[in-house]
Amino acid sequence: MSAGYVRACALSVLQEDVPKKVELNGVPVTIVRTDEGVFAINDICSHANVSLSEGEVEDCMIECWLHGSSFDLRTGKPSGLPATRPVAVYPVKIEGDDVLVSVNQEN
């Protein structure tokens, strides 16, 4: 396994554009597989204490179900109000069928 990375889940269990919530080293993380790749983003919306993994994914964006803010899965930046602060995104590596994420470093 790559140094600093922990196994988040199997790649084969990820459905395209369907968020999966995991906890890695005490950090809530949402894993999303899109046609652009696999992304790991902090699961908690920066506007409200709401799980992003319960939102919908479209065009590499995840929408918070409560107030409608969307976050770019690649950068964590919100696309508009009410959220104004980005959420952390984490590096992802794929090794075989394992999705590895490093929550010790942010992109």
C-alpha positions as CSV (number, residue, x, y, z in Angstrom):
1,M,0.0,0.0,0.0
2,S,1.2,3.5,-0.8
3,A,2.7,5.4,2.2
4,G,0.1,7.8,3.8
5,Y,-2.8,6.2,2.0
6,V,-5.5,4.0,3.5
7,R,-8.0,1.7,1.8
8,A,-11.3,3.4,1.5
9,C,-13.3,0.7,-0.4
10,A,-13.2,-1.6,-3.4
11,L,-13.4,0.1,-6.8
12,S,-15.9,-2.5,-7.9
13,V,-18.5,-1.4,-5.3
14,L,-18.6,2.2,-6.6
15,Q,-21.4,3.0,-9.0
16,E,-20.9,6.0,-11.3
17,D,-22.1,9.3,-9.8
18,V,-23.3,7.6,-6.6
19,P,-21.6,8.9,-3.4
20,K,-20.3,6.4,-0.9
21,K,-19.5,7.6,2.7
22,V,-16.5,6.1,4.5
23,E,-14.6,7.1,7.6
24,L,-10.8,7.2,7.3
25,N,-8.7,7.9,10.4
26,G,-11.7,9.6,12.0
27,V,-12.4,11.8,9.0
28,P,-15.8,11.5,7.2
29,V,-15.1,11.2,3.5
30,T,-17.3,10.9,0.4
31,I,-15.9,8.7,-2.4
32,V,-17.4,9.3,-5.9
33,R,-16.6,7.6,-9.1
34,T,-17.4,9.7,-12.2
35,D,-16.4,9.4,-15.9
36,E,-13.4,11.6,-15.0
37,G,-12.1,9.3,-12.3
38,V,-12.5,8.6,-8.6
39,F,-12.6,11.5,-6.1
40,A,-12.5,11.8,-2.3
41,I,-14.0,14.9,-0.7
42,N,-14.7,15.8,2.9
43,D,-18.2,14.6,3.7
44,I,-19.4,17.6,5.7
45,C,-20.8,20.6,3.9
46,S,-18.9,23.8,4.7
47,H,-22.2,25.8,5.0
48,A,-24.0,23.4,7.4
49,N,-23.2,20.3,9.3
50,V,-24.8,18.1,6.6
51,S,-23.5,14.9,5.0
52,L,-22.6,15.5,1.3
53,S,-22.8,11.8,0.6
54,E,-26.6,12.1,0.8
55,G,-26.6,14.6,-2.2
56,E,-26.6,14.1,-5.9
57,V,-23.7,14.1,-8.3
58,E,-23.7,15.6,-11.8
59,D,-20.9,16.9,-14.0
60,C,-18.2,16.3,-11.4
61,M,-20.2,18.3,-8.8
62,I,-21.8,17.1,-5.6
63,E,-24.9,18.9,-4.3
64,C,-25.7,19.4,-0.6
65,W,-29.3,18.1,-0.3
66,L,-30.2,20.6,2.4
67,H,-29.6,24.0,0.9
68,G,-28.5,23.2,-2.6
69,S,-24.8,24.3,-2.6
70,S,-22.7,22.3,-5.1
71,F,-19.0,21.5,-4.7
72,D,-16.5,20.6,-7.4
73,L,-15.2,17.1,-6.7
74,R,-11.8,18.0,-8.2
75,T,-11.2,21.2,-6.1
76,G,-13.8,21.3,-3.3
77,K,-14.8,24.8,-4.3
78,P,-18.5,25.7,-4.0
79,S,-20.3,26.8,-7.2
80,G,-22.5,29.3,-5.4
81,L,-24.4,30.3,-2.3
82,P,-25.2,29.6,0.4
83,A,-21.7,27.9,0.8
84,T,-18.8,30.2,0.4
85,R,-15.9,28.1,1.8
86,P,-14.5,25.0,0.0
87,V,-14.4,21.6,1.5
88,A,-11.2,19.5,1.6
89,V,-10.5,17.1,-1.2
90,Y,-8.0,14.3,-0.8
91,P,-5.6,12.5,-3.1
92,V,-6.8,9.2,-4.5
93,K,-4.8,6.2,-5.9
94,I,-6.2,3.1,-7.4
95,E,-4.3,-0.1,-6.9
96,G,-6.0,-3.2,-8.4
97,D,-9.5,-3.1,-7.0
98,D,-8.5,-0.9,-4.0
99,V,-9.4,2.8,-3.7
100,L,-6.7,4.4,-1.5
101,V,-7.1,7.8,0.0
102,S,-4.7,10.0,1.9
103,V,-6.6,12.1,4.5
104,N,-3.3,13.4,5.8
105,Q,-2.8,15.7,2.8
106,E,-5.3,17.9,0.9
107,N,-5.1,18.7,-2.8
